[in-house]
Amino acid sequence: MNPFPSRKDMADLPDETYLERFPVPPRGAPALFVGYPSTYSVAMSNLGFHFIFAEASRSGEFSVDRFFSDTAPFTFKTGKRLGEADVLFISVSYEEDYINLVRMMTGSAIELSREKRRGKPLIIVGGAAISANPLPLSEMIDVAVIGEGERTTAHILEILSGDGAGEYEDVIEKLSGEDGVFIPGIDSRAMFKKEKTRDVFPHSVILTGKTVFPDTMLFETGRGCPGVCGFCLATSIYRPHRPASLASIVKALDESLVNTSKVGLVSTAITSHPQFEELIDIFKERDIKIGLSSLSAEGIDRKTVRILSDAGVRSASLAPETGDESIRFLIGKRTVDEVYIDAAALLAESGVRRISLYLMTGIPGEDDGIYQSTGGFLERLSTAAPGASFSVHINTMVPKPWTPLQFFAMPDIQVIRSRLKGLSSVCRKAGMRVKTKSIRSSLRQAFLSLGDQRAGRALIEYASGGISWKMALSSAGVDIASVHRERGLDGDLPWYRIEGPSSHDTLLKRYKGMVK
């Protein structure tokens, strides 16, 4: 249910505490609205969104507001209609949020066609999903931020403030050809932006109780991952692993307008931070509670769990991906079962007894033997961690661009359905709660991850209403069976218009090793 179905109902807005004071823009400053195509709660838990809002606000050159799927067609603070913007700067992390994005635009009477809209407003989109493959949205958006967007975003804002957001042709001309920027309709190719030496990463600039992490100041404690998982987009596009400097975190805490009582640490590999103990001590010394996004099992030892327990951590997430060790190694997750067993035992022993597990199905090497191996694995976990409460999240593996498994053919729907049902049964027999993602959702994500402009046309038809996803794909000329076949072995893939983080030959070699 939309909590803000009309402007009148937006009077009761969530309480917010700003952690930073922003300059007041001059009268008549260009209107720049920062958006996220999901709810306020989800958006305010996203550090990419916080960064764009903060960077635009710090400049003092724009009249900045925010918008979300549950405030559109209005902005959050001032209640302006989205169509009043000079610039819409949107962060998108997940492909399925493209659906919300289209609905937000159509609900705001904003022309979806880039060519017809002519920059009124200018639509700029960034985030992991766009970085991997901007083609599905390329007929809708004006600018795609590709790769790590901090410096690129700052450069875009500088150009917008210098030339004026209304000078569409000038802005597009200045941005075309820049590393980290893809201009649909103009750039035939683009360069993926990566900052290999960066050690300062985003943090929250607003606190609110209405988020996934209520009243929590979030810190990105590192980017990239030391692992080599063949399915993981974050590993592929953000490597190498770069930890945040402790000085940058202390600086953010010291400069905050309020003393926060809780922080959330966000990273693909939190315990891989080379100064993990010192990092935790920073917060303990200030009597700040700590929450963690996830833990790498390899980084969990007796010392680590003691640190976490002393810091008040009572829940943790582990991602073995599969209960079959040989398949785990095959897809690049090079961690033996015993590491997870030992990690669960140490966590439970230290008082961290709410443990979430993340598993996948539809991966190379998987057959009916997966039920027995997973059952045995979960039984060992449960036995090793008496008193722990386990919940298991099972997702269908979706091939992602720039990963070795971008070539992989997803199993037929009947096979996926059978696997989800069988694995769910195994988890329940082990006394664990289970949550699965719908097959339809996973397949939509696959088409939007792997597609080109035709997938974008299907998206618009589907999101506009009155037509099923299957019919929309057919109408747009998308082969419905395409995600169930291998693709691009010859080097012909839509996202190869981006000069990405890995070569075709490197990815193909790893893929062939996974499906041999």
N, C-alpha and C positions, 0 to 999 in steps of 0.2 A: 504493500500500500504506500502511495506517495504521501509523505508527511507534509509536503508543501504543495497541494494541488492548485492553489491559486495564490496570488500575491497577498491577499487579505490574510491568509492563514500563515504567512511567514513572519507575523509579528512576534511570535514566541520562538525566537531563535536560540540555539544552544549557547550556553555561556562559553566564552573564550577568554584565554589569557595570553596576551602577546608577550613573547620573550625578547622581542627586539623592537626598538622605536624606529619607525620609518619616516622619512621626510614627507612633507605635504607637497603634492605636485602643484604646479602653477594652474591658474584658472585656464580652462580650455585645453588642458593637456590631452593627448590622444587617449582614448578609452581602451585599455588592454584588460581583457577578462581571461583569467587563468582557469582552465576547466579540467575536470576528470570525469570520464564517462561511467561513473558508478555513483553510489550513494555518498553523502557527506561523510558518514562513518568510515567507509573504505578509503576515500580520497585523503582524509586528514590523517590516515595511517601510512600514507605513501610519501617517502622522502623526496622522490623526484618532483612531486607536486609542490611540496614545501619549498624546494629549491627554486623552481620557476617563479612562484609567488614572491619569495624573498628577493630574488635577483631583480625582478621588475619593480618591486616596491622600493628597494634600496636606491635605485637610480634616481628617483624623484622626478622622472620625466613623464610618467604615465599615471592616469587615473585608473588604479588597479582594483579589480574586484574578482570574486571567485564564483564559479558555478558548478553544479553537480547534477546528476540524473534526477535527484529528488528536489531540485530547485528550478530547473529549466521549465519554462522559457525565461526565467528571471535569474538575475545574479543574487548572490547570497546576502550581501550587506545593503546595497542601495536599491535593490529591486528593479534594476533596469532590465529591459528586454535584451536578449543576447544579440539581436539584430542591430542594436545601437552601438555595438563595439566597432572600433577601428581594427582591432586585432583580437583574435581568439587564439590563445596559446594553450594547447591541450596536451596533457601527458597520458599516454596509454600503455599500460603494462601487459594487458592480456587481449588476445585477438577477439574473444567473444564480446569484449566491451565495445568493439566496433558497432555492434547492433545498437547499444545505448547511444553511441555517438551519433549515428544516423537519425535516430528517433529524437534526440535532443535538438538537432539541427532542423529537422522537418517541423517539429513542434514549435520552433521559434520562427518559422517562415523564412529560414535562411536558404537561399538557393544552393543546392548540392553540387551542381556542375561548376567546376573551377573556371571553365572557359566563359560561362554565362555570368558568373558572379563577379569576375574581374577585381578581386581583392576587396569586395565590400560585403562582409569584412574579410581581411586577410586571415587565412587559417593556417596555423603552424602546429605541427604535431611531432612529438618526440616520445621516447620510451623504448623499452626492450622490444616490443612487438614490431613497432615501426622500423627500428634499427635492423631487425632481421630481414624484413621484407616489406617495403613500403608500397609495392605494386597494387595490392587490393584497394588502397585508398587514393591511388594516384590521380584518379579523375575527379576527386573531391577536394583534396587539400592543395594548398599553394606551396608549402615548404615542409619537407621532412627533415628532422634532425637525426642524423645517422651516427650511432656509436655513443661514446661518452659525451654527454651534452653540456657539461659545465661551461667550458670555454666557448663552445659554439653558441650557446644561449646568450652569454654575455656579448658576443660579437653581433648577434642578430639584434639584440636590444640596442646596442650602440648605433647600428645602422638605422633602426626604426626611429630612434630619438633624433638622429642627425638629419634625416631626410623627410621626416614626417610620415606617419603611418598611411596617409592617404595617397602618397606617391607610389602607386603600385608598380609601375614599370621600372622606376629607379631602384626600388627595393629589390625586386626580382633580379635585375641586372647585376646589382652589387653582390648578391648572394650566390648567383650562379657560378659554379666552378669552385666554390670554397670547399675545403676538406670538411667532412662532417655534415654537409648539406646536400640534399637532393631536391631539385626543382622539377616536378613532373611537367612534361611537355616541352622542357628546354634541355635539361641535362640528359645526355645519353648514358652517362656513367657518373658515379660518385665515389668518393673515397671514405671508407669507414674511419671515424675519428677515435683514436685511442691515446690515452695519456699514461704512458708507462711509468712515469716517476711520481705520479700524484699520490699525496699522503694526507690531503685534507678533503673530507667528504661531507655531504649534507647532514644536517640535523634539523629537528623540528624548530619552527619559529612561532608556533601557536599551540597552546595546550587547550584541550577540551575533553569533557567527560564522555562525549558521544563519539567514541572511536573504538576500533578493535583493541586499542591499548589506552584505556581511559586515563586522562590526566598524566600522560607519560611523555617525557622528552625522549624522542628517538634519535639514536646516533648510528650512522653507517660506520662500522668499525673496520671495514675492509672491503675491497672490491676484487672480483675474480675469485678463483678457487684453485687450491693446489692439486685438486683431483683431475681426473681425465675421463669423466663419465661421458659416454658417447651419445647420450640422449639430451644432455643438459645445455640449454641455450646460454645461461649465465656463464657457465664454464667456457663455452666456445667464444663468446663475443667479448667477455670482460677479462680474459686472462692477460697477463699473469696476475697471480694473487698479490695485492698490494695492501698492507695494513695501514689503518689511519694512524697518524702520529699522536702520541699521548698529549703533546703540547696543544694540538688543535682541539682536542676534547676538553682539556682544562680551560683553554681560552673561551670556548663556547659556554661552559658552565659559569666562568667568572663574569662574562659579559651579559649573561642572561638578566633580564629585568626582574625576575623572581627566582627564588631558590626552589628548584624542583625537588619533589620528594621521591620521584620514581623515574627511572630511565629504562629504555628498551634498546637492546643492542641488536643491530640488524646486519647480518652478513651471511654469506654462504658457508663460512668456515670460522665461526667465532673463536673457538678454542685454538685455532691455528695462528692467532695473533702472537707474534714472538714475545710480546710483553703482556700476555694475558693476565698474569697474577697482578702486575702493577696496574693494569687497566681496571681490574675489579677493585683494587685498593683505593683508587681515586674516588670511587663512589662510596665505598664503605667508610672512608675517612670523613665524608660529608653526610653520613647517615642517610644515604639514598638507596632505596630498594631497586632491585635489578630484575629485569625480564629479558629472556633470550628468545630469538626467533627460531633457532634450531641449533643442534649440536652435531659435530662430526664425531662419530664413535671412536675414531682413531685418536682423538684428542682427549678422551676421557680416561683419566687415571685417578688413583686415590687422592693425589694432591689437588687435582682439578675439582673433583666432587666435594672435597672439603671446602675449597674456596667458594663454590656455588652454594653449598649448604649454609655456610657462615654468612653469605650475602642474602640469604632468605629465599633463594630459588627453590620452588617446590614442584615445578613441572618442567618437562623437557621433551623434545622431539628428536627421533632418530629416523634415518631414511635408509634402510637396507635395500629398498627397491624391489627385492625378490627374496623369497625364502630358499632359493636354490643357489648355493655358493658358486657353482660352476657357471651358471648363467650370469650371476653378478659380475664375475670376472670377465666374462665374454663381452658385456656391454660397457666395460671400462671402470666399474666400481670395484676396485681391487682391495676389498676388505673381507677377511674370512669371517665365518659365523662366530667364532669364539670372541672376536672383538666386540660384537654386539651383545653377546651373552654376558661378557665381563662388564661392559658398560652398564647394562640394565641392572646387574647385581650391585655394582658400586653406587649407582644412582639411588636405588631403593634403600640400600643400607644407610645412605647419608640423609635420607628423608625426602629425596626427590622421587615421589611415588606416583605421580601422574605422568605417564609416559605415552606419547603418541608415536605410532609407527606409520611410515609411508611406504606402500607397496605399489607396484605397477603390474599390469598385464599387457599382453599383445606385444611382447618383446622377442628378439631373436633367441632361438634355442628353446623356447617354451613349448612343452607338450603336456599330456595328461599326467606325467610324473610330477608336475609342479605341485599338485595337491598334497602328495605324500611328503615331499621335501619341505614345503611350507608348514605343514602340520607339525612335523618334527622340529623345525626351527622355532616355531611359536611355543611349542611345549617346553623346549629348553629355556627359552626366555622367561616364561612364566615360572618355571621351577627355580630359576636362578634369582628371581626377584620377588620373593614372597611378600605379600602385602601391597605390591604395586598394582595400580589400576591401568590397564592397557586399552587404548583405542586405536583402531587400525583404519587408515584411509587408503582406499584402493582406487587408483586411476588407470585409465587406458593410456598407454604411451602414445603420444602424438609426435610424429616426426617434425623436427624443427630445422629451419634453414641454418646453414653454417655448422651443423653438427654432423658427425659421421652417419647418423641414422636419418639424415634428410632424404636418402635414397630408398629407405625401407618401405615395403608394402605392408600397410596395416592389414591384419587378419580380417576375414569376412565378419560381418555383423554377428552371425550365428555363433562363430567361434568366440568372439569377444563376450557375447552374452553368457555363453557357457562357462567361460573362464571366471567372469565376475561372480556368477552364481556359485561356482565350485569353491573359489577362494573365500568368498563370504561365509560359506558353510564351514570351511576349515577354521576360520577365525573364531566363529561363534562356538565351535566345539572346544576351542582352547580357552573359552571364557572371556573373550575380548569383544568389545563393542566394535561395530563395523559401519563405515560410511563409504559409499561408492559414488562416483560421478557418472551421470547418465551417458549412455552411448551416443545419443543424439548430440549432446553437448560436445563430446570429444570429437565426433566427426565434423561438426561445424567448425570447431577450432582447427582441425586438420586442413579443411578447404581454405580457410582464411590465412593459415600459416604458409601454405604451399602454393597458393594461387597467384594469378595475375589480375589484370584489370577485369576479366570476366567474373572472377570471384567477387570483386567489388560491386559489379552490376547486380549480381545475384543478391548480395548483401543489402543493397538499397531496395530492391524489390521486396525482399523478405521483411526487412525492418519497417518498411512503409505500411505493411499490413495487407491482409486479404489473400495471402498466398503462402503455401508451405515452403519450407527450405528446399525440399526436393524439387518442387515445381520451379522455384526461383533459379536453382542451378540449371535445370533443363532449359528454361527460357533464356538464360544468359550464355548458353552454349558450353556449359561445363560438363564434362564427362563424369557422371556420378560414381563410376567405378574407379576413377583415376587414383584415389587415395589408397586403393587396394592393390595397386601395381607399383613396381619399382619405377623410378623416374630419374631423369637427368644423368644417367650413367655416361652419356656422351658429352656431358658438360653444358647441356642446354637447360638452364633453370632460370626462372624469372628474376630471382634476386641476384643473379650474377652480373646485373647491371651495376651493382655495388661492388667496389673493390674491397672485399671483406677481410676478416681476420685470418682466414685459412685458405689455402689453395684447393682447387678441385681435386688434384692428384692426391694430396695429403688426406683429404676427407674420404675419397674413394678407396684408398689403400686400407684405411682403418675399417671402413664399412665391410669390405670384402673379407677382412679378418673376423668380423662378427657373424657373418652369415655363411661362412664356408661349410 
